[in-house]
Amino acid sequence: MQSAQEPQNTEKRQNETAESQAAALLRQLQPHFLFNALNAIQHFCAGNPRAQELVLDFSHYLRGNMASLTEPGPIPFTQELKHLRYYLNIQAVRYPNVRVSLDPEAADFSLPALSLQPLVESAIRRSAAGPAESSIVRISSREGTREFTVCVEDGGPVCVSAAETGPETPSPEISDLRSRLAAMCGGRLETEIRPGAGTKNTIYIPKEAQQ
């Protein structure tokens, strides 16, 4: 007969395994080598300011991703937004026709690190696949009476099956985001499929969890 303590012990072991895997990954990546290599590449980009900016943005982006592997709890939204800007600068090279609108009206709250990237990445891809007039991604944050919200919207095409039957099976990144939001700040993620008008993802962060 399984005791009530066994599920807790199992979850604890899983968390410890995940933490040890993150630590091992950091050791294997050898951050000093990576950043030294980026500095060397930047040196060879002399005379090309745009290339130098991209190398610098990627360096900042990489630092942020590595820091998130050891981040024990939620981070300020301003920090998440700063990291996202580096990501957007890099993506602008790959998707030059996609415009991104940032409207962070509220910022005095925290959320899990790397919460926005998987949503923004999907939104950019959908926008790039649509007509020129829909190739815009809107990112906004608002403060409500009981919660903060962060919205990522796009006007890209919606899969017919998704429009008729609802969202398809979420990616591992989105499933992980939902779990981290719930566990770290009591938050949730809601996805709205809008046929002919794109997709809207909204993160809800309860104010009571910010105390």
N, C-alpha and C positions, 0 to 999 in steps of 0.2 A: 504494500500500500504506500502510495507516495505521500510524503509529509508536506505540509504547507511551506516548509522552509526550503524544500528542494528546488522549486521554480526560482526562488530568489537567489539561491546559490548558483543555479545555472546561468541566470542573467548576469550575476556578478562575474562569473568566469568568462562569459562572452565579452563583457565590457573590458576586462583585463586583457583578453586576447586581442581585441581591437586596438587597445592602447599600445600593446607591445608591438603589434604590426605597424602602427604609425611610427613608433620610435625606430623600428628596423628600417622602414622606408626612408626616413630622414637620414639615417646613417649611410644607406646605400646611395642616396642621391649626392652625397658629398657637396653640400651647399657652397663651401669655399671654392671648390673647383669650378662649379657652375658660374658663380658670380665673377671669378677671375677670368673665365673664358668670355663672358659677356663684356667685361671691361676691355678685353683684348680686341673683340670684334668691333666694339664701339670706336676704338682707336683707329682701326682700318677703315672706318666709315667717315673719317675726316674729309671734309669737303662736301658731304651729303648730310645736311642738317636733319632732314626728315628721317633718314636711316638711323642717325644717332638718337633721335627722339624715340623711335620705335624700340631700339635696344634698351634705352633707359626705362621706357614704359614696361617692357617685358621683364626687366630686372625687378622693378617694383612689384609687378604682378606675381612673379615667381616667389618673391619674399612673402607676400601676403598669403599665397597658397600654402607655403611651408609652415608659416606661423599658425595657420588654421588647424593643422594636423595635431598640434599640441594645445589648442585653445580649449580649456575646460568648460567654459560657459559662454553665454551670449556676449556679443560685442556691441559697442555703440553703433547706431545706424550711420552716423557720420563716417565712421571707420569703414563700414561695409560699402558705403557710397564712394569713398575715395578709392578703394580697391576696384570697384566696378568701373570707374572712369578709366583706369589703366587698361582694363579688359576691352572697353569700348573703343579706345584709341587704336588698339591692335586690330579689332574686328572691322574698323572703318576702312582698313586697307583691303581686306578680303571682300567686304560688301560695301563698296563706295556709294551705291545707289540707295542704301537704307539710311534713313534719317532717324536719329534718336532724340526724343524730347525728354528732358529731365525737369521735373517739377516737384522737388522735395519740400513741401510746405511744412511738414512736421519732421522733426529730427531728434527730439529728446526721448528716445527709447532705444532698447537693445533687442537684438535678435541673433540667431545662430550665424556664425561665420559662413560665408559663401551661400547665403540664402537666395540671393538675386541672380547669380550667374546662370544656373540651369534654366530659369524662367526666361531670362533675357536672351540666352543663346537660342532657345526654341523659337522665341518671338522674332528674332533677326532672320532665322532661316525661313520661317513662314513668310515674312515680309519680302524677302529677296525672291521668293518664288511667285509672288503675286504681281499684279500690274503696278506701274509706276506710281499711280495715285494712292495705292495702299501700302507703299513701302516706307512706313513710318512706325516706329516703336515708341510708345509713351510709358514713361516710368514716373509714378507720382506717389507721394505719401501724404496722409491726412491724419488729423487727430479728432477722434470722436469722443462721445461722452464716456464710454467704457473701454474703448480700445483704439489702438493705432492701426492704420491700414497702409499697406504698400501694394500698389497695383502695377502690373506689367501688361500692357495692351498692345495688340497688333492688328492690322487690317488684312493680314494674309489669308490665303485660301484655306478653307476647312474641308477636311476629308468628308466625302459623302456619308460614309458609315458613321463617322463621329457625329456629324450633324443630325443624323436620324436616330442613333441609338445612344448618344452620349459619348464622353471621352473614351478613347481606347485605353488599353492597359498602360498605366503610367510607366515611364522609364525608371530604371533603378535610381537615377539621380533625384527624380521627383518623389519617389517613394521614400528615399532616405531623407529628403527635405521635410516631408510630412512628419516623419518619425522624430526628427530633431526639433522641429517646431513644437510638437506636443510635449516632448520630454524636457526641453530646456526652458521653455517660457509659456507653456500652456497655450501655444498658438495653433493655428490651423491654416490650411491652404484650400481655397475654393477655386475651381476652374469653371468658367462660363463659355460654352461654345455658342457663338453667335453667327448663324448661317448668313453669309453675305457681308458680315461685318467683322470677321476675325475672331480672335480668342482673347479672353481676359482672365488673368490669374490674379487673385487677391490674397495677400497674406494678412491675417488678423492676429494682432498681439494684444492680449488683455492688459489693461493698465494695472490691475491688481498684481500681475506677475512682475511688474517693474519696480516694486517696492524693495 
